[in-house]
Amino acid sequence: MKISKKAIFCIALAVITVIEIVAVNIYIFSVGNRFDYHTSVFSEYRSLPEPEVTYEKNGVVELDDVRWENNELVLGFKAVEQGDTDATVRFYANDPEESRWTFNCHFNVNQLGLITFSSELYHSFNGFVAVIALILALLLQITAVMVWRFFYDFKRGNFSHTMVACGGIGIYTFVLWMFLTYKLLNNVVNYFSRVYPLIVETGQILMIGLTLPMMILSVALAASNIWLIRNEGYRPVNTLGIIFAVVWFIGSLLTMGSTLLFDINFIPNYQTVKVFLIYLIDYFECIFISTVACTYLATKYKIPYDRDYIIILGCAIRRDGSLTPLLKGRVDSAVAFEKAQYEKTGKHAVFVPSGGQGDDEVISEGEAMENYLKEIGIPKEQILREDKSVNTFQNMLFSKKIIEERSGDIKNVKTAFSTTNYHVFRGYILAQKNGFEAKGISSKTKPYFYFNAFLREFIGLLVEKKWLHIAFVLLLIAVFVINAFAV
């Protein structure tokens, strides 16, 4: 049985991840039976005597190393047996009556002999650097896979909700990796509990960085909705941009604005909830920005001049059976592409005008487009009409059946579809749902339609890939719950 390249890649990535996790665990087990306590006591002359350590319970850990590192006093403890104990560390300078340091701390030795240390200042264990390295490695791997898949799909014109998800997750994980790496390279992180504040700060920086583009998009969406309602009338779908802008503004107030404008610390565990909300909002902002990028790129993708069929997606026609400017733009774009293809390659494409007859239409949309094509000089044998569909999904489905009746399996021919720019990404999605690949030809329209398409596709992505997003949210919850118990 032949294994696909994608399967080989996934297996290799899984194996690498398992090796990384195993290696980190081996390293932690090899060094975890010891703990180096950095006391934050510095002495240029190293004049401090041996410290005195008293244990609430003897025999759990013992002090076996006292040394100076970069003029800081470091105490090395080793595990003796499983258990918990509090400990008090005392040491003196030259005059015990004048200079005395006392630290209270807690040690835990688990069944595997690993020591965890906690005090009022921090919590840690030996080998935590390997855990941080693993987190950074996994973030980088996820970023690499997501970015690779995004550009792989773009290069081949495979616009889909998967491409959007890959773009959003890629942005998200790359920024997290970049900020965490920067912070770790520019700060001395000598205990594990310092990692959590860095993660909190990283989420806040990401949100601040996304604020300006999200504000511009939110204002543009709300303004386009007002413009849309004034020109096309009120419908619930025409208010999506306004709703989105309001929800985003409230989310920003509950996170960044809460410490500046008002105080809601009365909520239990509010700080943890706040950080969770920050990361959740960051994630969906990245997904939305990726949706905007994919919707835009779908209209700019250069289709190869090798198409056999061009499906023209229908929309409402005038009462006299002529084309509206919107529909005429779709037909004209298809014709312009076909003419350019013939000039460059000598290959003609067959037009498939697709659209049924509405209750208020004198003829079908497919027939109206066919009449227009004939009027501008397209020969009848180059037109294959579809006139039964009532929505875009059926446009694709019924057009596919007509093409297959003429040329066999649609996968053996090269197909394009022509529609308005705000509708192109949706066309890709619906062609894929009908089991074939088609490239989109874009025609221009009024901007307010275009902006509303961003939200429609964003909502469509959330619904279609709901389990992916639910899995991410659950993972995020798990991370914060584990942190609450561990740190």
N, C-alpha and C positions, 0 to 999 in steps of 0.2 A: 504494500500500500504506500502510495506516494504522499509524503508529508509536505504541506505547503510551507512557503518561506515565512509566512506570518506565524504559523504554528511553531516552527523552529525558533523564531525570534522570541516568542512568548515563553517557550520552554527554557531557552537560554537565559532570559531575564529572570525567570522564577528561580533557576538554579543559582544564578549569581546572588540573588537576594537571600536565598537560604544559606549560601556560603558566608555571606556577610554577617547574617544573624548568628550563625554557629561560631564564626571567628570572634565576634564580640563577646559572646557568652564564654568561650574558652578563655579569652583574655581576662574577663572579669573574675572568673573562677581562679585563674592563676595568681591574681593580685588581690583578690577580695578578702583574703583571710588576714589582711593587714589594713591599717588605716593610719595615714599621716595627718596629724592634727596641726594645721598652720595656726599658730597662736596669735598672729598679728602683733607680736611683741618683737620690737627691733632694737638691736644694740650694736653700735659700731665697735664696741670694745669686747663684746662677748664675755661679759663679766658675770652673767647670771649663773647661779649654782644649779645643781641637779634639782628638778622639780619634785614636789611631794604629791603623790597621788593616793587618794583614799577611795575605796569602792564600797558601795552599799552592799554588794554581793561579790565576794571574792571568787576568783577562778573562772570568770567569763572572759575577760581580756586582761592583758598585762602590758605594761610599758617596757619596751626592750630597746628603744633607740631614741637618743636625744642628739639633735644636730642643728647646725645653722645652714640655712639656705638663703642666699642674698641678704644676709644680716638679719633674717627672721628666724626665730626659734621654732623648730618643728619637732613634734613629739610623735614617735612611731609606736603604735600599739599592734599587738598580734592577738588573734583569737585563740582561746584556750578550750572552751566548750560552749555548747548552745545555751542561750539564756539572755536575760536583760539585767542591766545594772546601771545605776547612776554613779557618776564619778565626780570628784572634786579635785581640781589641779591647782596647786599652790607653788609659787616660787618667788624668790626674793632677790633684790639687788644687793648692793654692798652692805646696806644698813637695813636689816629686816624691819626695823621700826618705821622707817621712812618710805621704803619702796616695796610694795607687796602686790602681787597679782594673784587673783583667785578666779577660776573658771569652773562653772558647773556644766556638766554635759551628761549625755546618755548614750550607752552602747547597746546594740542588739546584735547577737550572733545567731544566725538561723541554722537550720539543719545541715546546710551545705558548708557551714563555716564561714559565711560571708558576713562581714562587719558593716553595719550601718551606724552612722554617727549623727547625733542631733544636739543642738544647743539653742540658746536664745537667738543666736545670729544666723545660723544656717544648718542645713541638713546635707549629708553627702555620704559617699562611699568611694573606695578606691576603684579606679577603672571607669568612672563616670565620663571621662573624656571620650572613651570608645563609644559610649551610648550617643553622645553628641555627634561624633563622627558618623555613626550609623544613620542618625536622623538626617544629617546633611547629605549623605550619600543617597539615601532613599528619595529625598526631595529632588536632588539633581537627576536621578534616574527617571523619576516621574516626569520632570520637566522635559528631559531629552526625548522621551517617548511621545509626550503630548505635542511638543513643537514639531518633531519629525512627522507625526501623523497629520498635523494641521497642514504643513507645507506639501506633504505628499498628496493629500486630497486636493489642495488648491492647484497644484501643478497639473493634475489630471482632470480638474473640473468636477470633482466629486463633492459637490456642496451638499451638506447634510447636517442633521442635528448632532451627529457624532463629531463632525468637524468643529461645530460650535463648542461642544463640551470640551474637546481637546484644546481648543484655543483658550477658553476660559480657565481651565485647570492649569494649563501651561503658564499663563500669565501669573496666576495665583502662586503656584509652587516656586516659580523662578524668583519672584519678588521676595518671598519668604526666605528662600535659600540665600539670595544676595544679601539681604539685610542681616540675617543671622550670621553669615560668614564674616561680613564686615565687622559686626559687633564682637565676634569671638576673636578676630584678628587684632582688634584695637582695644580690647579690655582683658584684664587678667581675671580669668574665671577659674578660681581654685576650689570651688565647691559646687555641688550639683544644684542646690536651690537657687543659685544665681541665674540658672537657665530660664526659669519661669518668668522673672521680670523682663528678661530679654525678649522672650516670646510675646509678652504683653506689649512691650514697646514696639516690636516689629509690626504687630497687627495695627497699632495706632498709626505708625508711620505709613503703612500701606493705605489705610483709610484716608489719611491726610493727602497722600499723593493722588488718590482717586477722586478726591472731593471736587477739584476744578473740572475735570472732564465730565463727571457725573452731574455736576450743577449745570454745565452748558447743555448736556443732553436732556436733562429734566426740564429746563426752561424751554428748550426748542420743542420738546414733545408737547408740553402744555400749550405753548403758543400755537403749534400746528393744529392741535385739537380744537382750539378756539376758532382758528381759521377754517378748519374742516366743518365745524358745526355751522358757522355762518354761511358757508357756501353750499353745503350738502344737506344741512338739516341735522336735527338731534337724533342720535341712536346710541344705545348704551356702548357699543363698540367704539364710537367716536369720542368717548371720554377716557379711554384707557391711558392716554398720555397724562391727563390731569391727575388721575388716580395714582399713577406711578410716581409722579412728581411729589404728591402729598405724602405717600408712603415713604419715599426715600428721605424726605425732609424730616418726618417724624423719627425715622430710624437714626438719622444723624443727630437729632436732639437728644435721644435716649442714650447715645453713646458719647460722642465727643462733647456735645453741648451740655450734658448734665452737670459736669463739674464747673462749668463757666456760668451757666444761666440759672440753674436750680439744683437743689439737692434732693436726691431720692434714695439716700443711703438707708432709709428705713426698711427697704426691701431686703429680706433675708439673703445672705450671701450675694449681695448686690454686685460686689467687685467681680466675682467669678461670673455672674450672669452677664455683666457688662462686657467682659472680655470675650465671652462666648458670642454675644451679639455682634461685637466688632468683627470677629473672624467670620461669622455667618454672613454679615452684610458685605464684607470684603469679597467673599467667595461669589455671591450672586452679582455683585457689581462687575467682577471679572467676567462672569458668564454673559452678562448683558453687553459689555463692551465687545466681547467676542461675537455676539449675535449681530451687533451693528456692523462690525468689520466683515463678517461673512455675507450679510445681506448686501453690503456695498460691493464687495469683491465679486459676488455672483453676477452683478450687472456689468462689471468691467472685464470679465474673463473673455479672452480671445478664442473663439471657437475655431477649430480646424476647418478648412474649406474642403470637407470630404463627406458632407451630409447627403443622405439618400432621400430623407423625408424631413419636412418642416411642419410641425403641428402648430397651428395658429389658435391660441386659446381665445374663446369667445367671451363677450360681455354684451350688455344691453345695446340694442340698435334703436334707431329713430322710428317714429310711427309710420313713416312712409317706406320703411324697409332699407333705408340707406344707413351708412355706418356713422356712428358717433365719432368725434375726434379721437377719443380714447381707443376705440377699436380700429379705426383707420390707421392710427400710429402703429399698432401691432402688425397689421397687414403690410404696411409700407416698410417696416423694419425687416420683416421676413423677405420681402421682395428685394430689398437693397442687399441683404446678405446673399441671397441666391444669385443675383446678378454678379456680385463680386466673386463668388465662388466659380461661376461659369467663366468669367474673364480670366481668372488665375489658373484654373485647372481644366476647363472645358467640360465640366461635369454639371449637369442639371440636377436639381432636387425637385421632388414632387411636393406640392403644398397640400396640407390636410387642414382645411378650415373647419374648426370644431365648435359646435354649439347648437343646442336645440331651440325650440320655439317657446317663448314665454307666453303667459296668458294675455299680455298686452302687446304682443308682437305679431305683425301681419305675416311674416315668414320666419323661418329659423335663422339663427345667427350664422350657421354654417352656409346656408344658401345666400344670405346677404353678402358674406365675404367672398363666396364664389362668384357672384355677380360682379363685384368690384374688381376681382382679379381678372375676369374676362374683359372688363371695360378698359383696363390698363394694358391689355395685350398678352396676358398669360394664356396659352393654349389650353383647351379643355382637357387634353390627355395628361396635362401636368397638374391637374387638380383632382384630389380624392376627398370628396366631401363627407363630413360626419355631422349629422343633424339630429341626434337623439339625446345628447347629454344635457344635463341641467345644472351641473356644477363642474369645478375644475377637476375633481377626482374622476368624474365620468368623462370629461374631455380626454384625459389621459387613457382611461380604460377602453373607451369605445374607439378612440383613434388607434390604439394598439391593435385591437381586433381587426380593424379595417386594413391596417398595414400588413398584418399577418395573413389575411386572406389573399393579399396580392403578392407578398414576397416571402411567406413562410415565417419562421421564428424571428421575432423582432430583434433578438440578440445578434442576428446575422447581418443586420443593416445598421447604418449610422443615422441617428435621429437627432433633430433639434426641435425646440419649441420657441415660439415667439410670444412675448407678453410684455406688459408694462413693467417698468423698472422695479416698482415696489412689490411686484408679484413674481419676480424671477426666482428668488430663493424658494418660495412656496412651490413653484413649478418643479424644481429639482426634487423636492421632498415627495411630491405626489407621483412623479414619474417612478421614483424608487419604490414607493409603496405599491405601484402597479407592476413591479418586477422588471423594469427595463431602465436603461441609461439614456438620458437625453441631455443635450447642452442647451443653455438658455440664451436667446437673443433678446436684448433689452430695447424697449422704446421709452421715450421720456414722457413724463406727465407732471402734474402740479406737485410741488414739494410736500404739501400736507398729506398726501396719500403715502408718500415715501416714508415719512417719519412714523406714521402709524404702523407701517409694516414691521418696523423694528420690534415693537411691543408684541405684535401678533406672533412673530416668530419666536420671541423670547418666551412667551406663555406656552406656545406649542412645544418648545424644547423642554420646559419644565414638566409638561404633561407626558410627552413621549418618552423622556428619559427619567421619569420620576424615581425609578428604583436606584438609579445612579446617584441622584441628588439626595434621596433618603439615606442611602448608604453613607454618603459623605457626612451628612448631618449627624447620623448615629456615631460615626467615627469621631467627629468633633466632640460630641457629648462624652464619649468614652474617654477621650484624652483629658478633658477637664474634670471628669469624675475621678479618674485615676490620680490626677494631680492633686485633687482635693484630699484624697486619702493618703497619698504618698508624701506630699510636701506640706 
